[in-house]
Amino acid sequence: MISHTPPGFVRWVKARISPTPLIFILAFITGLGAGACAYALKEMIRHISKWLTAGLDSSWPDWMLVALPVAGIVLTGIFVRYILRHDITHGVSRIIGRLRNKDYTMRTSSIWSPMIASTITLGFGGSAGAEGPIAYVGAGIGSNLARWMQLTPDQMKILLGCGAAAGIAGIFKSPVGGFLFTLEVLRMELVTISVMGVLTATITAATTAYMLSGFTPDIAFAPASSFDPAMTGWFLALGVFIGLYALYYSSMMTVMQRLYNSISNPWLRNLSGGLILAVALMMFPALYGEGYTVITSLLAGDASPLLKGSVLQSGGMPMALTAAAALIVAIKTFATSASNSAGGVAGDFAPTLFAGAVGGLLFASLVRIVTGVELPAEQMVYAGMAGMMAGAVRAPLMALFLTVEMTGRYEFFFPLLVATAVSFGIVRLRNLRSFIIA
């Protein structure tokens, strides 16, 4: 706790409000701030991306898809190294590190700097998400509120966790998903006051972002058919397929991150990542940005965005779509690692939703080719999203509720639960086997 006498306002507040209600009030303020910042970040990314891609040619190749991602990674690197002068990449990992080291004081610049850096990275084509930066922004809001109010270290920890969870809740419009983020990803030890504080922050953040966006979901899903319990076996099989894909995805992410970390020259690291991202976007422009528009199309039964402007756009349907889905799931991990680990500032969660959606489509296509069975592709896409996040992020409950809350389709809770549990189980079994052998 800071030793000097608190200013008059802080002294006045503490004299009239006991610690527990004060935590709830600050959690509410943190949620408002994080929700508003989540909305603002999405709008900034959307406008920059729209402006930069307005003149892109749908024919292949469009060489702007080489220039934009390289410029985005390099400009982000310049901003971080020469303007901020401190690293803000991999925001969620940095929050976890602070919690482990009991370092709850964050710079004031953490409230705004990740938003600018992420806007550059994702607006210029980074194939990743905004959740890592916004979680860092939310944590910065909570930490600085706690510092300004002269709270104890334990209270600062609660507000930091509230802010990080509120950032996730706001960017995905998922209050329960944001709350579960603190349990499964941050692994915070929650007692009654912290549970209520985090819930206050996440509900406030999600509601704020939802209101500011005009009460519209980021991903619309109007299923053509309802879930048939007789299809449960196929969702079990999908869980196995997605679980194995999650192992590949995570392994390649780790390999590429180590590769980028081994490059000591930051300019070379930025350029190498930008070029890898550029090649991926040249092959499949669908990898540009977060990919929510593509996910929405897949959920509506339209897979054509996977082929638009790609190396396979002149191929015959539906084999070209199957080939495109297979190639996209193979290279998505390289595009995301280039966006996150080569100098860009972005998140790791949204890419798993995109990868899982395309993985679900690929599963349905392969089943049709091999067995002749026509599965409801949009349901496989939907369950693949949750299953992939569960396996790749190792957070099954967060993945389940976050996916359902993003679309509001609670009637598919059971098939998503099946795919999520099996995918996570596959990953855990592989990790357990590796631990035993080691």
C-alpha positions in Angstrom: 0.0 0.0 0.0 1.3 3.5 -0.8 2.4 5.2 2.4 1.7 8.9 1.7 -1.5 10.5 2.8 -4.3 10.0 0.3 -5.7 13.1 -1.5 -8.8 14.7 -0.1 -11.2 13.0 -2.5 -9.9 9.5 -1.8 -9.9 10.2 2.0 -13.5 11.5 1.7 -14.6 8.4 -0.3 -12.9 5.9 2.1 -14.5 7.7 5.1 -18.0 7.1 3.7 -17.8 3.8 1.8 -16.5 0.6 3.4 -14.0 -1.6 1.4 -16.5 -4.2 0.0 -19.0 -1.7 -1.5 -16.0 0.3 -2.8 -14.7 -2.8 -4.7 -18.1 -3.2 -6.3 -18.3 0.4 -7.3 -14.8 0.3 -8.8 -15.6 -3.0 -10.6 -18.6 -1.3 -12.1 -16.5 1.6 -13.3 -13.9 -0.7 -14.6 -16.6 -2.7 -16.5 -17.9 0.5 -18.1 -14.5 1.6 -19.2 -13.5 -1.8 -20.5 -16.8 -2.2 -22.4 -16.5 1.2 -24.0 -12.9 0.5 -25.0 -13.8 -2.9 -26.5 -16.4 -1.2 -28.6 -14.0 1.6 -29.6 -11.3 -0.9 -30.5 -13.6 -2.9 -32.8 -14.7 0.3 -34.5 -11.2 1.5 -35.0 -10.1 -1.8 -36.5 -13.2 -1.9 -38.7 -12.7 1.6 -40.1 -9.0 1.2 -40.7 -9.5 -2.2 -42.4 -12.4 -0.9 -44.5 -10.3 2.1 -45.6 -7.3 0.0 -46.5 -9.1 -2.8 -48.4 -11.6 -0.6 -50.3 -9.5 -0.8 -53.5 -8.5 -4.5 -53.3 -9.1 -6.5 -56.4 -11.0 -9.8 -56.0 -8.9 -11.4 -58.7 -5.7 -13.2 -57.8 -3.1 -12.0 -57.0 -3.6 -8.6 -55.4 -0.1 -7.4 -54.4 -1.6 -5.0 -51.8 -2.0 -8.1 -49.7 1.8 -8.3 -49.6 2.3 -4.6 -48.7 -0.4 -4.2 -46.0 0.5 -7.0 -43.5 4.2 -6.2 -43.8 3.5 -2.5 -43.2 1.2 -3.4 -40.3 3.7 -5.5 -38.4 6.6 -3.1 -39.0 4.6 0.0 -38.0 3.4 -1.8 -34.8 7.0 -2.7 -34.0 8.1 0.9 -34.5 5.2 2.1 -32.2 6.1 -0.4 -29.5 9.9 0.1 -29.6 10.3 3.8 -30.2 7.2 5.4 -28.9 6.1 3.3 -26.0 9.5 1.8 -25.2 8.1 -1.2 -23.4 6.6 -4.5 -24.7 2.9 -4.9 -24.8 2.7 -8.0 -27.0 0.9 -11.2 -25.8 -1.3 -9.2 -23.4 -2.9 -12.2 -21.6 0.5 -13.8 -20.9 1.7 -10.6 -19.4 -1.3 -10.4 -17.2 -0.7 -13.9 -16.0 2.9 -13.0 -15.3 1.9 -10.1 -13.2 -0.5 -12.2 -11.2 2.2 -14.8 -10.6 4.8 -12.2 -9.6 2.3 -10.2 -7.5 3.0 -7.1 -9.5 -0.4 -5.4 -9.8 0.7 -1.9 -10.7 0.4 -1.1 -14.4 1.4 2.0 -16.4 -1.2 4.5 -17.2 -0.3 4.1 -20.9 -1.6 0.5 -20.7 -5.1 1.9 -20.9 -4.7 3.3 -24.4 -1.5 1.9 -26.0 -2.7 -1.6 -26.8 -5.7 -0.2 -28.6 -3.5 1.8 -31.0 -1.0 -1.1 -31.5 -3.8 -3.6 -32.1 -5.6 -1.3 -34.5 -2.5 -1.1 -36.6 -1.8 -4.8 -36.5 -5.4 -6.0 -37.2 -6.5 -3.1 -39.4 -3.6 -3.8 -41.8 -4.5 -7.5 -42.0 -3.2 -9.3 -38.9 -4.9 -12.7 -38.8 -5.6 -12.7 -35.1 -8.0 -11.2 -32.5 -8.4 -8.1 -30.3 -9.0 -9.9 -27.0 -5.4 -9.9 -25.8 -4.9 -6.2 -26.2 -8.4 -5.4 -24.7 -7.8 -7.7 -21.7 -4.6 -5.7 -21.1 -6.5 -2.4 -21.5 -9.1 -3.6 -19.0 -6.4 -4.8 -16.5 -4.8 -1.4 -16.9 -8.0 0.4 -16.1 -8.6 -1.8 -13.0 -5.0 -1.5 -11.8 -4.9 2.3 -12.2 -8.3 2.8 -10.5 -7.0 0.7 -7.6 -3.7 2.7 -7.5 -5.5 6.1 -7.6 -7.8 5.0 -4.8 -4.8 3.9 -2.7 -6.1 0.3 -2.3 -4.2 -2.6 -0.8 -2.3 -5.1 -3.0 -5.0 -7.7 -2.5 -7.6 -5.2 -3.6 -5.5 -4.2 -6.6 -5.3 -7.8 -7.6 -9.1 -8.1 -7.6 -9.5 -4.9 -9.7 -6.8 -6.1 -12.1 -8.6 -9.4 -12.6 -11.9 -7.6 -12.9 -10.5 -5.4 -15.7 -9.0 -8.3 -17.6 -12.2 -10.3 -17.4 -14.3 -7.2 -18.4 -12.1 -6.7 -21.5 -12.8 -10.3 -22.6 -16.5 -9.9 -21.8 -16.7 -6.6 -23.7 -14.8 -7.7 -26.8 -16.9 -11.0 -27.1 -20.1 -9.6 -25.5 -19.9 -12.6 -23.2 -20.3 -11.9 -19.5 -20.1 -15.6 -18.4 -17.2 -16.2 -20.8 -15.3 -13.3 -19.3 -15.9 -14.5 -15.8 -14.7 -18.0 -16.7 -11.6 -16.5 -18.3 -10.4 -15.5 -14.8 -10.8 -19.1 -13.6 -9.5 -21.1 -16.5 -7.0 -18.8 -18.1 -5.8 -16.4 -15.4 -6.3 -19.1 -12.8 -7.2 -16.6 -10.1 -8.2 -17.8 -6.7 -11.6 -16.3 -6.2 -13.4 -15.7 -2.9 -16.9 -14.2 -2.5 -15.9 -10.6 -2.9 -13.7 -11.2 -6.0 -16.4 -13.4 -7.5 -19.0 -10.7 -7.1 -16.6 -8.0 -8.3 -15.6 -9.9 -11.5 -19.3 -10.7 -12.3 -20.1 -7.0 -11.8 -17.4 -6.0 -14.1 -18.1 -8.6 -16.8 -21.9 -8.0 -16.9 -21.3 -4.3 -17.1 -18.7 -4.5 -19.8 -20.7 -6.9 -22.0 -23.9 -4.8 -21.6 -22.0 -1.6 -22.4 -20.4 -3.0 -25.5 -23.7 -4.6 -26.6 -25.6 -1.3 -26.2 -22.9 0.8 -28.0 -23.0 -1.6 -30.9 -26.7 -1.2 -31.4 -27.7 -4.5 -29.6 -26.3 -6.6 -32.5 -24.2 -9.7 -32.1 -20.8 -9.9 -33.8 -21.6 -13.3 -35.2 -25.1 -13.9 -36.5 -26.4 -17.5 -36.6 -29.8 -18.4 -37.9 -29.7 -22.2 -38.2 -31.6 -23.9 -41.0 -32.4 -26.9 -38.7 -32.6 -27.7 -35.0 -30.3 -30.1 -33.2 -31.2 -33.8 -33.7 -30.1 -35.9 -30.7 -29.5 -38.8 -33.1 -26.5 -36.7 -34.4 -24.7 -36.9 -31.1 -22.3 -39.5 -32.4 -21.2 -37.2 -35.2 -20.5 -34.4 -32.7 -18.4 -36.8 -30.7 -16.4 -37.6 -33.9 -16.1 -33.9 -34.6 -14.7 -33.4 -31.1 -12.0 -36.0 -31.8 -11.2 -34.3 -35.2 -11.0 -30.8 -33.7 -9.0 -32.0 -30.7 -6.4 -33.5 -33.0 -6.4 -30.3 -35.0 -6.0 -28.2 -31.8 -2.9 -30.3 -31.0 -1.4 -29.4 -34.4 -2.4 -25.8 -34.1 -0.9 -25.3 -30.6 2.3 -27.1 -31.5 2.9 -25.0 -34.6 2.1 -21.8 -32.6 4.7 -22.8 -30.0 7.3 -23.7 -32.7 6.8 -20.4 -34.6 6.9 -18.3 -31.4 10.2 -19.9 -30.5 11.5 -19.2 -34.0 10.5 -15.5 -33.8 12.0 -15.2 -30.3 15.3 -16.5 -31.7 15.6 -13.6 -34.1 17.4 -11.0 -32.1 17.1 -8.2 -34.7 13.6 -6.7 -34.3 13.5 -5.4 -37.8 14.2 -8.8 -39.3 11.7 -10.3 -36.9 9.0 -7.9 -38.0 9.8 -8.3 -41.7 9.9 -12.1 -41.6 6.6 -12.3 -39.8 5.0 -9.8 -42.1 6.1 -11.7 -45.2 4.8 -15.0 -43.8 1.5 -13.3 -43.1 1.5 -11.7 -46.5 2.0 -15.1 -48.2 -0.9 -16.6 -46.2 -3.2 -13.7 -47.2 -2.1 -13.9 -50.8 -3.1 -17.5 -50.9 -6.4 -17.0 -49.0 -7.6 -13.4 -48.3 -10.3 -14.9 -46.0 -7.5 -15.0 -43.4 -7.5 -11.2 -43.3 -8.3 -9.8 -39.8 -10.4 -11.5 -37.1 -12.5 -13.4 -39.6 -15.9 -12.8 -38.1 -17.5 -12.0 -41.4 -16.3 -15.3 -42.8 -17.5 -17.2 -39.8 -21.0 -15.6 -40.2 -21.1 -16.7 -43.8 -20.1 -20.2 -42.9 -22.8 -20.3 -40.3 -25.3 -19.2 -42.9 -24.3 -22.1 -45.2 -22.2 -19.9 -47.6 -18.6 -21.1 -47.9 -17.7 -19.1 -50.9 -15.7 -16.4 -48.9 -13.0 -19.1 -48.4 -12.4 -19.1 -52.2 -12.9 -15.4 -53.0 -9.6 -14.0 -54.3 -7.7 -17.2 -53.4 -5.4 -19.5 -55.4 -8.3 -21.9 -55.7 -11.0 -19.4 -56.8 -11.2 -20.9 -60.3 -11.5 -24.4 -59.0 -14.7 -26.5 -59.3 -17.1 -26.7 -56.4 -17.4 -28.5 -54.0 -13.9 -30.1 -54.2 -12.3 -26.6 -54.4 -14.1 -25.7 -51.1 -12.8 -28.8 -49.4 -9.3 -28.2 -50.6 -9.5 -24.5 -49.5 -10.8 -25.5 -46.0 -7.9 -28.0 -45.7 -5.3 -25.5 -46.7 -6.7 -22.8 -44.5 -6.8 -24.9 -41.4 -3.2 -25.9 -42.1 -1.8 -22.4 -42.6 -4.0 -20.4 -40.1 -1.6 -21.2 -37.2 1.3 -19.6 -39.2 -0.7 -16.5 -40.1 -1.8 -16.1 -36.4 1.7 -16.7 -35.0 3.1 -14.1 -37.5 0.5 -11.6 -36.3 1.1 -12.2 -32.6 4.8 -13.2 -32.2 6.7 -11.2 -34.9 6.0 -7.8 -33.4 2.2 -7.4 -33.8 -0.1 -6.8 -30.9 -3.1 -9.0 -31.1 -4.9 -11.9 -29.3 -5.0 -15.7 -29.5 -8.7 -16.5 -28.8 -10.5 -15.2 -31.8 -8.2 -17.1 -34.3 -9.3 -20.4 -32.6 -12.9 -19.5 -33.4 -12.1 -19.0 -37.0 -9.9 -22.1 -37.2 -12.6 -24.2 -35.5 -15.3 -22.9 -37.9 -13.3 -23.8 -41.0 -12.3 -27.1 -39.3 -16.0 -27.9 -38.7 -16.7 -27.2 -42.3 -13.8 -29.5 -43.4 -15.1 -32.3 -41.1 -18.5 -32.1 -42.7 -17.0 -32.1 -46.2 -14.8 -35.1 -45.5 -17.7 -37.1 -44.0 -19.7 -36.4 -47.1 -16.9 -37.5 -49.4 -15.9 -40.6 -47.5 -19.4 -41.8 -46.3 -21.9 -40.0 -48.4 -23.6 -38.7 -45.2 -24.8 -35.1 -45.4 -24.2 -33.5 -42.1 -25.7 -30.1 -41.1 -22.5 -28.2 -42.0 -23.5 -25.0 -40.2 -23.9 -26.9 -36.9 -20.5 -28.6 -37.4 -19.1 -25.1 -38.0 -20.7 -23.8 -34.8 -19.5 -26.8 -32.6 -16.1 -26.6 -34.2 -15.7 -23.0 -33.0 -16.2 -24.0 -29.3 -14.3 -27.3 -29.6 -11.2 -25.6 -31.1 -11.1 -22.8 -28.5 -11.5 -25.4 -25.8 -8.6 -27.5 -27.1 -6.2 -24.8 -28.2 -6.7 -22.4 -25.2 -7.3 -25.2 -22.7 -10.4 -23.5 -21.4 -13.5 -25.6 -22.1 -16.0 -23.8 -20.0 -15.0 -20.4 -21.3 -15.1 -21.7 -24.9 -18.5 -23.2 -24.4 -20.2 -20.2 -22.9 -18.4 -17.6 -25.0 -19.4 -19.3 -28.2 -23.1 -19.6 -27.1 -23.2 -16.0 -25.7 -21.7 -14.5 -28.9 -24.6 -15.9 -31.0 -27.3 -16.3 -28.4 -28.1 -19.8 -29.7 -28.5 -21.6 -26.3 -30.5 -24.4 -27.9 -27.2 -25.8 -29.3 -25.6 -25.9 -25.8 -25.6 -29.8 -25.7 -23.9 -30.5 -29.0 -21.3 -27.8 -28.3 -20.8 -29.3 -24.8 -20.1 -32.7 -26.4 -17.6 -31.4 -29.0 -15.9 -29.2 -26.4 -15.5 -31.9 -23.8 -14.1 -34.4 -26.3 -11.7 -31.9 -27.9 -10.4 -30.8 -24.5 -10.2 -34.5 -23.5 -8.0 -35.3 -26.5 -5.6 -32.5 -25.7 -5.5 -33.4 -22.0 -4.8 -37.0 -22.8 -1.9 -36.0 -25.1 -0.5 -33.7 -22.5 -0.8 -36.4 -19.8 0.9 -39.0 -22.1 3.8 -36.6 -22.7 4.1 -35.9 -18.9 4.2 -39.7 -18.1 6.8 -40.4 -20.8 8.9 -37.5 -19.7 
